[in-house]
Protein backbone atom coordinates (compact mmCIF):
# COMPACT_ATOMS: atom_id res chain seq x y z
CA UNK A 1 0.00 0.00 0.00
CA UNK A 2 1.26 3.47 -0.83
CA UNK A 3 2.09 5.43 2.29
CA UNK A 4 0.75 8.95 2.43
CA UNK A 5 4.05 10.09 3.88
CA UNK A 6 5.70 9.12 0.60
CA UNK A 7 3.32 11.25 -1.42
CA UNK A 8 3.73 14.63 0.19
CA UNK A 9 6.24 16.32 2.41
CA UNK A 10 5.56 17.11 6.03
CA UNK A 11 7.15 20.31 7.24
CA UNK A 12 7.50 19.08 10.78
CA UNK A 13 9.54 16.09 9.72
CA UNK A 14 13.19 16.22 10.73
CA UNK A 15 15.28 17.27 7.75
CA UNK A 16 17.44 14.60 6.18
CA UNK A 17 21.16 15.20 5.79
CA UNK A 18 21.90 16.90 2.49
CA UNK A 19 23.37 14.55 -0.09
CA UNK A 20 27.02 15.44 -0.54
CA UNK A 21 27.17 17.17 2.83
CA UNK A 22 26.07 20.63 3.94
CA UNK A 23 26.79 23.44 1.47
CA UNK A 24 27.44 20.95 -1.36
CA UNK A 25 27.02 22.76 -4.70
CA UNK A 26 24.05 21.58 -6.73
CA UNK A 27 21.87 22.60 -9.65
CA UNK A 28 18.55 24.00 -8.47
CA UNK A 29 15.75 21.72 -9.64
CA UNK A 30 12.58 23.67 -10.31
CA UNK A 31 9.41 23.30 -12.34
CA UNK A 32 11.01 25.22 -15.19
CA UNK A 33 13.62 22.50 -15.70
CA UNK A 34 10.88 19.86 -15.84
CA UNK A 35 8.86 21.90 -18.33
CA UNK A 36 11.90 22.39 -20.57
CA UNK A 37 12.20 18.61 -20.74
CA UNK A 38 8.72 18.24 -22.25
CA UNK A 39 7.70 18.58 -25.88
CA UNK A 40 6.21 21.77 -27.30
CA UNK A 41 2.81 20.04 -27.14
CA UNK A 42 2.74 18.28 -23.76
CA UNK A 43 -0.13 15.93 -22.97
CA UNK A 44 -2.35 17.28 -20.17
CA UNK A 45 -4.92 15.64 -17.90
CA UNK A 46 -7.35 17.85 -15.98
CA UNK A 47 -8.90 16.41 -12.82
CA UNK A 48 -12.32 17.88 -12.06
CA UNK A 49 -14.02 15.28 -9.89
CA UNK A 50 -16.62 17.38 -8.09
CA UNK A 51 -20.14 18.33 -9.14
CA UNK A 52 -22.01 19.87 -12.07
CA UNK A 53 -21.71 23.48 -10.99
CA UNK A 54 -18.03 22.94 -10.21
CA UNK A 55 -17.41 21.73 -13.76
CA UNK A 56 -19.14 24.82 -15.14
CA UNK A 57 -16.88 27.09 -13.08
CA UNK A 58 -13.83 25.21 -14.43
CA UNK A 59 -14.68 25.50 -18.14
CA UNK A 60 -13.04 28.96 -18.61
CA UNK A 61 -9.82 27.53 -17.14
CA UNK A 62 -10.04 24.58 -19.52
CA UNK A 63 -10.60 27.00 -22.41
CA UNK A 64 -7.44 28.83 -21.32
CA UNK A 65 -5.48 25.58 -21.34
CA UNK A 66 -6.80 24.68 -24.80
CA UNK A 67 -5.81 28.12 -26.13
CA UNK A 68 -2.36 27.96 -24.53
CA UNK A 69 -1.67 24.40 -25.72
CA UNK A 70 -3.56 24.12 -29.04
CA UNK A 71 -1.56 21.12 -30.29
CA UNK A 72 -1.59 19.23 -27.00
CA UNK A 73 -3.72 16.28 -26.02
CA UNK A 74 -6.07 17.69 -23.37
CA UNK A 75 -8.07 15.06 -21.47
CA UNK A 76 -10.51 15.35 -18.57
CA UNK A 77 -11.16 13.07 -15.62
CA UNK A 78 -14.53 13.87 -14.06
CA UNK A 79 -17.49 12.31 -12.28
CA UNK A 80 -19.59 9.99 -14.49
CA UNK A 81 -22.54 12.36 -14.15
CA UNK A 82 -20.51 15.09 -15.92
CA UNK A 83 -19.11 13.05 -18.83
CA UNK A 84 -21.81 13.89 -21.39
CA UNK A 85 -21.69 17.60 -20.57
CA UNK A 86 -17.89 17.67 -20.75
CA UNK A 87 -17.84 15.93 -24.14
CA UNK A 88 -20.39 18.36 -25.53
CA UNK A 89 -18.02 21.30 -24.95
CA UNK A 90 -15.55 20.04 -27.56
CA UNK A 91 -12.64 21.13 -25.36
CA UNK A 92 -11.26 17.69 -24.60
CA UNK A 93 -9.69 14.97 -26.69
CA UNK A 94 -10.97 12.33 -24.27
CA UNK A 95 -13.18 12.37 -21.18
CA UNK A 96 -12.65 9.69 -18.52
CA UNK A 97 -14.98 8.92 -15.62
CA UNK A 98 -14.12 8.33 -11.98
CA UNK A 99 -16.81 8.50 -9.30
CA UNK A 100 -15.05 9.96 -6.30
CA UNK A 101 -17.73 12.17 -4.71
CA UNK A 102 -20.91 10.57 -6.07
CA UNK A 103 -23.75 12.48 -7.71
CA UNK A 104 -25.95 12.71 -4.61
CA UNK A 105 -23.57 11.83 -1.77
CA UNK A 106 -23.19 14.75 0.64
CA UNK A 107 -20.76 12.99 2.96
CA UNK A 108 -17.44 14.89 3.05
CA UNK A 109 -14.64 12.90 1.46
CA UNK A 110 -10.88 13.23 1.60
CA UNK A 111 -8.80 11.08 -0.71
CA UNK A 112 -6.34 8.66 0.86
CA UNK A 113 -3.81 6.05 -0.24
CA UNK A 114 -6.54 3.54 -1.14
CA UNK A 115 -8.05 6.07 -3.53
CA UNK A 116 -4.64 6.63 -5.09
CA UNK A 117 -4.32 2.89 -5.68
CA UNK A 118 -7.81 2.82 -7.20
CA UNK A 119 -6.88 5.68 -9.53
CA UNK A 120 -3.85 3.76 -10.72
CA UNK A 121 -6.06 0.79 -11.57
CA UNK A 122 -8.14 2.91 -13.96
CA UNK A 123 -5.56 2.25 -16.67
CA UNK A 124 -5.22 5.87 -17.74
CA UNK A 125 -2.31 6.69 -20.05
CA UNK A 126 0.73 8.58 -18.81
CA UNK A 127 0.62 12.36 -19.14
CA UNK A 128 3.24 15.07 -19.18
CA UNK A 129 1.15 17.35 -16.94
CA UNK A 130 -1.69 16.64 -14.50
CA UNK A 131 -3.78 19.55 -13.18
CA UNK A 132 -6.24 19.33 -10.29
CA UNK A 133 -8.80 22.08 -10.82
CA UNK A 134 -10.46 21.57 -7.47
CA UNK A 135 -9.62 24.41 -5.10
CA UNK A 136 -10.17 22.40 -1.91
CA UNK A 137 -7.36 20.00 -1.10
CA UNK A 138 -9.45 16.84 -0.57
CA UNK A 139 -8.62 15.47 -4.04
CA UNK A 140 -5.07 16.77 -4.32
CA UNK A 141 -3.38 13.49 -3.42
CA UNK A 142 -5.10 11.83 -6.39
CA UNK A 143 -2.59 13.58 -8.65
CA UNK A 144 -0.18 10.87 -7.50
CA UNK A 145 -2.53 8.25 -8.93
CA UNK A 146 -1.64 9.62 -12.37
CA UNK A 147 1.65 8.88 -14.11
CA UNK A 148 2.65 12.50 -14.72
CA UNK A 149 5.92 14.40 -14.85
CA UNK A 150 4.51 17.74 -13.66
CA UNK A 151 1.71 18.14 -11.09
CA UNK A 152 -0.25 21.37 -10.74
CA UNK A 153 -2.79 22.48 -8.14
CA UNK A 154 -3.62 24.76 -5.24
CA UNK A 155 -1.51 24.56 -2.13
CA UNK A 156 -3.07 23.13 1.00
CA UNK A 157 -3.22 24.92 4.33
CA UNK A 158 -3.03 21.63 6.22
CA UNK A 159 -1.06 19.22 4.02
CA UNK A 160 2.01 20.47 2.11
CA UNK A 161 1.78 18.41 -1.07
CA UNK A 162 4.92 18.36 -3.23
CA UNK A 163 3.32 20.08 -6.22
CA UNK A 164 5.55 21.28 -9.03
CA UNK A 165 3.40 24.35 -9.71
CA UNK A 166 1.04 25.67 -7.04
CA UNK A 167 -0.99 28.75 -6.26
CA UNK A 168 -1.86 29.56 -2.65
CA UNK A 169 -5.20 28.59 -1.18
CA UNK A 170 -7.51 31.57 -1.76
CA UNK A 171 -10.67 31.10 0.31
CA UNK A 172 -10.05 30.12 3.93
CA UNK A 173 -6.97 32.33 4.04
CA UNK A 174 -9.01 35.25 2.68
CA UNK A 175 -11.63 34.81 5.38
CA UNK A 176 -8.99 34.52 8.08
CA UNK A 177 -7.30 37.73 6.93
CA UNK A 178 -10.57 39.65 6.80
CA UNK A 179 -10.39 40.09 3.03
CA UNK A 180 -13.85 41.28 2.01
CA UNK A 181 -13.64 40.28 -1.66
CA UNK A 182 -11.80 36.99 -2.21
CA UNK A 183 -11.16 35.81 -5.76
CA UNK A 184 -14.26 34.10 -7.16
CA UNK A 185 -14.36 30.38 -7.94
CA UNK A 186 -14.02 30.73 -11.72
CA UNK A 187 -11.25 33.33 -11.74
CA UNK A 188 -9.01 31.44 -9.34
CA UNK A 189 -9.12 28.37 -11.60
CA UNK A 190 -8.26 30.54 -14.60
CA UNK A 191 -5.32 31.91 -12.61
CA UNK A 192 -4.02 28.38 -12.04
CA UNK A 193 -4.29 27.59 -15.76
CA UNK A 194 -2.53 30.85 -16.56
CA UNK A 195 0.24 30.08 -14.08
CA UNK A 196 0.94 26.82 -15.90
CA UNK A 197 0.83 28.31 -19.40
CA UNK A 198 2.94 31.36 -18.44
CA UNK A 199 5.60 29.27 -16.73
CA UNK A 200 5.69 26.87 -19.70
CA UNK A 201 6.29 29.78 -22.10
CA UNK A 202 8.89 31.38 -19.86
CA UNK A 203 10.79 28.18 -19.21
CA UNK A 204 11.03 27.40 -22.91
CA UNK A 205 11.11 30.82 -24.58
CA UNK A 206 11.87 33.44 -21.93
CA UNK A 207 9.98 36.50 -20.76
CA UNK A 208 12.08 39.06 -22.58
CA UNK A 209 9.99 40.31 -25.48
CA UNK A 210 10.00 43.93 -24.35
CA UNK A 211 13.65 43.77 -23.33
CA UNK A 212 14.65 42.52 -26.76
CA UNK A 213 13.57 45.71 -28.53
CA UNK A 214 16.71 47.69 -27.67
CA UNK A 215 19.05 48.61 -30.57
CA UNK A 216 22.21 46.49 -30.77
CA UNK A 217 25.26 47.96 -29.02
CA UNK A 218 28.04 49.36 -31.18
CA UNK A 219 30.94 48.40 -28.96
CA UNK A 220 31.15 44.89 -27.57
CA UNK A 221 30.19 42.73 -30.60
CA UNK A 222 32.45 44.67 -32.97
CA UNK A 223 35.45 44.40 -30.66
CA UNK A 224 35.06 40.67 -30.11
CA UNK A 225 34.64 39.01 -33.52
CA UNK A 226 34.41 35.57 -31.90
CA UNK A 227 31.72 36.74 -29.47
CA UNK A 228 31.81 37.33 -25.76
CA UNK A 229 30.66 36.04 -22.39
CA UNK A 230 29.24 38.47 -19.86
CA UNK A 231 30.39 38.27 -16.27
CA UNK A 232 27.77 40.15 -14.24
CA UNK A 233 29.99 40.45 -11.21
CA UNK A 234 28.08 42.91 -9.06
CA UNK A 235 25.29 42.70 -6.53
CA UNK A 236 23.70 45.39 -4.42
CA UNK A 237 23.80 43.11 -1.36
CA UNK A 238 27.25 41.91 -0.21
CA UNK A 239 25.72 38.69 1.12
CA UNK A 240 24.95 37.65 -2.48
CA UNK A 241 28.45 38.21 -3.85
CA UNK A 242 30.93 35.62 -5.08
CA UNK A 243 34.56 35.89 -3.90
CA UNK A 244 36.86 37.90 -6.17
CA UNK A 245 39.46 35.07 -6.45
CA UNK A 246 36.69 32.80 -7.77
CA UNK A 247 35.77 35.36 -10.43
CA UNK A 248 39.44 35.66 -11.38
CA UNK A 249 39.86 31.90 -11.71
CA UNK A 250 36.69 31.60 -13.78
CA UNK A 251 37.71 34.46 -16.08
CA UNK A 252 41.15 33.00 -16.68
CA UNK A 253 39.64 29.59 -17.47
CA UNK A 254 37.19 31.07 -19.98
CA UNK A 255 39.95 33.01 -21.72
CA UNK A 256 42.18 29.95 -21.89
CA UNK A 257 39.54 27.46 -23.01
CA UNK A 258 37.23 29.48 -25.29
CA UNK A 259 37.78 32.03 -28.09
CA UNK A 260 35.45 34.54 -26.48
CA UNK A 261 36.10 37.93 -25.01
CA UNK A 262 34.81 38.85 -21.57
CA UNK A 263 32.51 41.77 -20.80
CA UNK A 264 32.30 42.81 -17.16
CA UNK A 265 29.02 44.31 -15.95
CA UNK A 266 28.21 45.90 -12.63
CA UNK A 267 27.76 49.21 -10.89
CA UNK A 268 30.75 51.45 -10.39
CA UNK A 269 32.13 51.08 -6.87
CA UNK A 270 29.71 48.29 -6.01
CA UNK A 271 32.44 45.95 -4.77
CA UNK A 272 35.86 47.44 -4.14
CA UNK A 273 37.53 44.04 -4.46
CA UNK A 274 36.23 43.60 -8.00
CA UNK A 275 38.04 46.74 -9.13
CA UNK A 276 41.17 44.60 -9.41
CA UNK A 277 39.52 41.95 -11.58
CA UNK A 278 39.86 43.88 -14.84
CA UNK A 279 43.52 44.62 -14.07
CA UNK A 280 44.29 40.88 -14.02
CA UNK A 281 42.82 40.22 -17.49
CA UNK A 282 44.42 40.87 -20.91
CA UNK A 283 43.15 44.06 -22.49
CA UNK A 284 42.60 42.51 -25.92
CA UNK A 285 40.15 39.94 -24.50
CA UNK A 286 38.29 42.03 -21.93
CA UNK A 287 35.94 45.01 -21.90
CA UNK A 288 35.14 46.52 -18.52
CA UNK A 289 31.69 48.11 -18.60
CA UNK A 290 31.19 48.30 -14.84
CA UNK A 291 29.54 51.66 -14.35
CA UNK A 292 29.72 52.27 -18.08
CA UNK A 293 26.15 51.60 -19.20
CA UNK A 294 22.77 53.04 -18.55
CA UNK A 295 20.27 50.47 -17.35
CA UNK A 296 18.34 50.72 -20.62
CA UNK A 297 21.49 49.77 -22.58
CA UNK A 298 22.18 46.57 -20.64
CA UNK A 299 19.65 44.30 -22.45
CA UNK A 300 21.23 45.04 -25.83
CA UNK A 301 24.66 43.95 -24.58
CA UNK A 302 23.19 40.82 -23.01
CA UNK A 303 21.21 39.86 -26.09
CA UNK A 304 24.36 39.43 -28.19
CA UNK A 305 26.30 37.45 -25.56
CA UNK A 306 27.23 33.80 -25.97
CA UNK A 307 26.44 33.31 -22.29
CA UNK A 308 26.24 35.08 -18.95
CA UNK A 309 27.53 34.15 -15.54
CA UNK A 310 26.03 36.25 -12.79
CA UNK A 311 24.58 36.52 -9.34
CA UNK A 312 21.00 36.91 -8.16
CA UNK A 313 20.86 40.38 -9.70
CA UNK A 314 19.20 42.45 -12.40
CA UNK A 315 21.49 41.53 -15.33
CA UNK A 316 21.05 37.80 -14.65
CA UNK A 317 17.27 38.14 -14.63
CA UNK A 318 17.43 40.21 -17.84
CA UNK A 319 19.63 37.69 -19.64
CA UNK A 320 17.49 34.76 -18.53
CA UNK A 321 14.34 36.51 -19.74
CA UNK A 322 16.00 37.14 -23.11
CA UNK A 323 16.85 33.45 -23.50
CA UNK A 324 20.62 33.98 -23.24
CA UNK A 325 22.40 30.91 -21.81
CA UNK A 326 22.85 31.76 -18.14
CA UNK A 327 24.53 30.32 -15.09
CA UNK A 328 23.25 32.08 -11.98
CA UNK A 329 25.04 31.74 -8.65
CA UNK A 330 22.21 31.92 -6.16
CA UNK A 331 22.96 32.71 -2.53
CA UNK A 332 20.97 31.58 0.48
CA UNK A 333 19.61 35.08 1.02
CA UNK A 334 16.31 34.58 -0.85
CA UNK A 335 13.96 31.71 -1.62
CA UNK A 336 15.18 30.16 -4.88
CA UNK A 337 11.76 28.65 -5.63
CA UNK A 338 10.37 32.19 -5.81
CA UNK A 339 13.23 34.40 -6.99
CA UNK A 340 15.48 32.22 -9.17
CA UNK A 341 15.46 33.40 -12.81
CA UNK A 342 13.34 31.42 -15.25
CA UNK A 343 14.49 31.05 -18.83
CA UNK A 344 14.91 28.50 -21.59
CA UNK A 345 18.69 28.21 -21.07
CA UNK A 346 19.19 29.06 -17.42
CA UNK A 347 20.91 26.94 -14.81
CA UNK A 348 20.83 28.06 -11.18
CA UNK A 349 23.68 26.91 -8.95
CA UNK A 350 23.33 27.03 -5.19
CA UNK A 351 24.85 25.36 -2.17
CA UNK A 352 22.46 23.00 -0.43
CA UNK A 353 21.87 24.46 2.99
CA UNK A 354 19.15 24.30 5.61
CA UNK A 355 19.62 27.94 6.64
CA UNK A 356 18.24 29.35 3.39
CA UNK A 357 16.46 31.61 2.92
CA UNK A 358 18.07 33.71 5.63
CA UNK A 359 17.17 37.28 4.50
CA UNK A 360 20.11 38.55 6.55
CA UNK A 361 20.61 42.28 5.93
CA UNK A 362 24.37 42.03 6.32
CA UNK A 363 26.98 39.46 5.34
CA UNK A 364 28.62 40.06 8.72
CA UNK A 365 25.62 38.43 10.41
CA UNK A 366 26.09 35.09 8.64
CA UNK A 367 27.38 32.50 11.15
CA UNK A 368 28.67 30.32 8.29
CA UNK A 369 30.86 32.95 6.59
CA UNK A 370 28.62 32.94 3.50
CA UNK A 371 29.44 29.35 2.63
CA UNK A 372 26.35 29.29 0.44
CA UNK A 373 28.48 31.31 -2.00
CA UNK A 374 32.05 30.37 -1.15
CA UNK A 375 31.24 26.67 -1.63
CA UNK A 376 30.46 27.31 -5.31
CA UNK A 377 33.60 26.67 -7.34
CA UNK A 378 34.67 27.87 -10.81
CA UNK A 379 34.64 24.25 -12.01
CA UNK A 380 30.95 24.04 -11.04
CA UNK A 381 30.29 27.09 -13.20
CA UNK A 382 32.25 25.75 -16.17
CA UNK A 383 30.32 22.47 -16.02
CA UNK A 384 27.03 24.38 -15.92
CA UNK A 385 28.07 26.52 -18.89
CA UNK A 386 28.75 23.33 -20.82
CA UNK A 387 25.19 22.17 -20.10
CA UNK A 388 23.38 25.36 -21.10
CA UNK A 389 25.70 26.86 -23.72
CA UNK A 390 24.81 26.57 -27.39
CA UNK A 391 28.28 27.27 -28.81
CA UNK A 392 30.59 24.25 -29.24
CA UNK A 393 33.32 26.04 -27.30
CA UNK A 394 31.02 26.21 -24.28
CA UNK A 395 29.96 22.58 -24.65
CA UNK A 396 33.67 21.67 -24.70
CA UNK A 397 34.04 23.03 -21.17
CA UNK A 398 32.63 19.72 -19.97
CA UNK A 399 35.90 18.06 -20.98
CA UNK A 400 38.90 18.12 -18.63
CA UNK A 401 41.12 21.16 -18.91
CA UNK A 402 43.63 20.68 -21.70
CA UNK A 403 41.46 18.21 -23.62
CA UNK A 404 40.17 20.88 -25.99
CA UNK A 405 41.65 23.84 -27.82
CA UNK A 406 43.55 26.51 -25.94
CA UNK A 407 42.75 29.97 -27.28
CA UNK A 408 44.80 32.32 -25.12
CA UNK A 409 47.98 32.25 -27.24
CA UNK A 410 46.06 32.02 -30.52
CA UNK A 411 44.21 35.27 -29.88
CA UNK A 412 46.96 37.15 -28.07
CA UNK A 413 47.95 39.10 -31.20
CA UNK A 414 44.62 38.95 -33.02
CA UNK A 415 42.89 42.03 -31.61
CA UNK A 416 44.27 45.35 -30.36
CA UNK A 417 44.28 46.16 -26.67
CA UNK A 418 41.07 47.75 -25.44
CA UNK A 419 40.92 50.57 -22.98
CA UNK A 420 38.75 50.20 -19.94
CA UNK A 421 35.46 51.96 -20.41
CA UNK A 422 35.26 55.10 -18.26
CA UNK A 423 32.46 55.20 -15.72
CA UNK A 424 30.62 57.83 -17.71
CA UNK A 425 27.24 56.13 -17.82
CA UNK A 426 27.68 55.51 -21.56
CA UNK A 427 29.43 53.00 -23.81
N, C-alpha and C positions, 0 to 999 in steps of 0.2 A: 504494500500500500504506500502511496506517495505521502510523505510527511509534509504537513503544512510548513514546517520550519524550513524545508528545502525549497519552498516556492516563493517566499518573500523574506526580506531581512527584518530582523527585530533590532530596534535601536538600543535596547537595553542589554543586548547580548554582549558579552565581553569580546573586545576586538581581538582577532587572530593576529599573530605575528606577521609582519609584512614579508612577503616572499623576497628573498635577497637581502633581508635585514632592513632596519630603519634607515630612511633617507636614501634607499637604493634608487637610482635613476630609472625611470620607466616612461613609456609612451602613454599619454592619457587616452583612455578608451572611452569614447562618448558615443552618443547616438549618431552623430555626424559620420563617424568612421563606419558604422554599420550601414548607414544609408548609402554611402559611397560604394559599398561593396555590392549593392543591388543593381539590377538592370534599370534602364531608363523607364521601363514600364513594369514596375513591381506588382505582383499579385497581392490583392488586399481582401481580407475578410472583415466584415463589420458584424459585431455582435450587438443585437438589439433584442433582448429576450423578454422584455416586459410587455406592456399591454397596448391596446389599439391606439389610444391617445398618445402614448409614448412614442410609437412608431411614427405617427404624424409629426410630432415635434422634431424627430430626427431626420426627416426627409430633406430639409434644406442643407443639413450637414452632409448627407449622402450626395446631394447635387453638387456640393462644393468639391467633394472627393472625385466625383465623376469628371468635373470640369478640370480639376488639377491633374488628373491621371487619365486622360482620354483613351490611351492605348492599353491601359492596365485591365486585367481581369478583376472585376469588383463583385464580390459575392456577399450575400447576407445570410446570417444565421439568426432566425427569429422563432417566436412561438408558432405552433402549427395554425393557430387561429388568425395569424397575420400573413400567411404565405401568399394567399390569393391576392390580397391588397398589394403586397410588396412586388409581386410579379407584374401587376398591372401598371406600375409606375414606369417600367422600362429602364430603370436605373441600373439593374443588376444583371450580371451574366448568369448567375445561378442563385436560387434561394433555397436554403436548407432549413429544416425544421428541427427544433429541440424544445421540448415542453418542460421548461424549468419552473415557471411560476404557476402555470395552469390558467385557463381562461377565467374561471370563476373563483379560484382559491384565493382567499384573503389572508391566509396564514403567512406571516412574515417568514421569508426564507433567506438564508445566508449560505452560499456555496461552500462546500468543504472538499476534502480530498476524495471522497467517494464520487462527488459530482465531477471532479476533474477526470477521474478514471472513466466515468460514463461518457464524458465528452470524447475522450480518446477512442472509445469503442464505436463512435459514430462513423468512423472511416472517412473523415473529411480529408481532402488533399492538403499538402503542405502549402503554406503561404509565406510570402516575404514579410508582410505586415498584417498584424491583427489589431483591430481597434474596438474597444468596448465603449459604445455610445450610451451606456447607462451612467448617470451622474453618481448615484449611490454606489457604495463599494461592495454591495452584497454579491455581485456577479464577477467582480474583478479577477478573482483567482481562476475563473474559468478560462482566462487567456492562456493559462499554462496547460490547458487541455488541447490547445491548438499547436501544431508544429509550425512555429513562426520565428523569424529572425528578429523582428522588431515588434515590441508590444506597446500599445498606446492607450492611455486612459486618464481618468481623473485620479489624483492622489487621494489617499484615504486619511482621515483624521485619526483613525484608531489602529490601522494596520499598514505599515510602510511597505507596500508592494514594490518590487524591483522593476518598475516600468522603465522602458527606454525613453519614452516621451510622455510627460505628464503635465497637466495643468492642475492648479490647486483646487481643492474642494471649494465651491462657491455659494453654498446655501447655509449650512449650519454655521460656518465661520462668519458669514454676513450677519446672521441674526445675533451671534455672540458679540460682534463688534458694534452692534447698534446701527448697521448700515440700513437705511430706510428703503433703498431701491436696489436690491441684488439683481444680478444679471438673470434674465428670464430663461426658461428651460430650453427654448429653441436656440437662442443666441449663444449660450454657453457651449452647446454641441457644435455649432458652426465654428466657434473659436478653437475647439479641439481639432476639428478637421483642418482649419487654417494653420494651426501650429504644425501639424504634420506636413502639409504641403509646402509651407514656407521653409521649414528646416530641410526638407528634401531638396528644394531648389538651391538653398544656400550651400548645403553640403556638397552639392555636385557642380554648381555654377557660380557661386559667390553672390554677395549682396551689392557689388560695387558698380552698378549701372551708372549712377549719378557721378561717382568718383572718376569713372573712366572717360569723362567728357573733357578733361583738361587737355590743352595743347601739349604736344611732346616737348620735352626739354631740349635745349640746344647744346647742352654742355656734355653731360655724362655719356650718352650713347656715341657721340662723335669722337670722343677721346679714347674710348675703349672699343676698338673695332671687333673684338672677340666677345663683347658683352661684359656685364659686371654683376657682382653680388652685392647687395646692400647689407651692411651691418648697422642695424638700428641700436646703437649702443647705450642710449640714454633712457632714463626713467625718472619721473618726477619724485618718486619715493625711493629713498636709498635702500629700503628693505627689499625692493624688487631687483636690485642691480646684480650683475654678474661680475666676478672679480676681474680686474684689469689684466692680470697675467693670463687668465683664461681667454680673454678676447685676443690678446697678443698671440697666443699659441694657435688659436683658431685661424686668425688672419694669415699667419705664416704658412700654415698647412694649406689653406685655400690658394695662396699665391704659388706654392710649390707644386700643387697637384692638379690645378686647373689653369686654363688660359685666361681666366677672367680678371678684370680689374676689381677693385674694392671701392665702394662708395660708403663713407661714414655719415650717418645721420644722427642728429641729436640737437638738443638746445645748447647754446653757448654757455659755458660755465656750469653745466648741469652736474658734472662729476669731474672734480679737479684731477683725479687720477687718470681719467681718460684723455686728458690733454696730451699725455705723452704717447698715446697709442699711435697717432699719425706720424710722430717723429721716428718710430721704429720701423716704418714701412717704406718701401722704395717709392719715390715720387712718380715714376712712370707707370706704376700699377695701382695708384691710390688717389682718390679725390676726397678731400675732407670737406664735407658740407655741413658740419655741425655749426649751427647758428647761421648758416648761409642760405636758407630757403624760407620763404613765407609758407605758412601752413597750406595755403591753396596750391602751392607748387609741388608739394610732396607727392601727391598721387601720380603725377606725370612721371616723376623719377622712378617711382615704384613699379609703374606699369611696364616699363621697359626692362626691368631687372630679370636676370636669370633665376634669382632666388633671393630671399631675405632671411636673415637670422636676427631675431630681436627678442625683446622682453615683453612683458604684459604692458604694452604701451600703445599710443596712437598709431605710429607707423606700422606696427605689426597687425593691428586690426584693419588698417587701410589695405595693406598688401593682401591679407587673407580675403577680404571682401572683393578685391580685384581679381582673385584667382591666381595670384603669383605664388609659386612654390614657397612655402614658409616653414621655418622651424622656430617655434616660440618657446622660450625658456620661461616657464611659469612658476612663480614663487608660491610660497604657502600663505601669502598675505590674503588672497581672495579665494572664493569658491570657484574652482575650475569648471564645475558643471554649469555654472551660470555665466562666468566671465571669460572663459577661454574662447579665442577667435574660432569662427566657423568658416570654412572655405573648402573648395574642392581639392586643394593641394596643400593642406595645412597639417602639420604634425606638432603636437604640444608635448614638450618634455617637462616632467616635474619629478621631484624626489618624493617617494612614497613616505608620508609622514602623518602621524595621528594628530599633530598639533595644528594642522591646516583645516579651515582658514583661521588665521590668528588675528587679522585686522590690527596688528600692532602699529601704532603711529610712528614708532621710531625703531630703527634697526638695533639701537643700543638696548632695547628692552627684550630682545630675543635671547632666551636662555641657551639656545643651541648654536649661537654664532652664525645664524643664517645658513645652516647646513642644507636647507631646502634649495639654495642656489649654489653653494660651494661644492655640493656633491655632484652637480652636473659637470661633466668633463667634455673637453673639445672633441674627443673621439665619439662621444654620444651624439654630438651635433653633426659631425661628419657622416655618421651612419644614418641619421635621420634625413640629412640632405640627399643621400643616395636613394632613400625610399621615395621622397616626394619630388625630387628634381626631374625635369624632363630632358635636360641636355645630357648627352652621353658622358661628358666630363664629370657631371655631378653623380651620375649612376656609378661611375668608376670609383668614387670615394668609398664604396663598400669593400673594395679590395684592400689588402694590406698596403701600407705605405711602401712605395718603391715598386709595386707591381704594375703600375700604370705609367703614363708619360709624366715627365717632370718638365714644367713649363717655365720655371724661374729663369734659367739661363737662356732659354730660347727667346724669351721676350725682353730680356734685359736691355737690348739695344734697339728694340723694334719701335718704341714710341718715345717721344721726348718727355723729359721730366715735367711734371705738372706742379704748379704752385698751389699751395693750400688756399682754399677759397676764403676770403676775408669775411668776417662776421658782419656783413653789411645788410643782411636780410634779403639779399638777392643772389642769384647765380652769378 
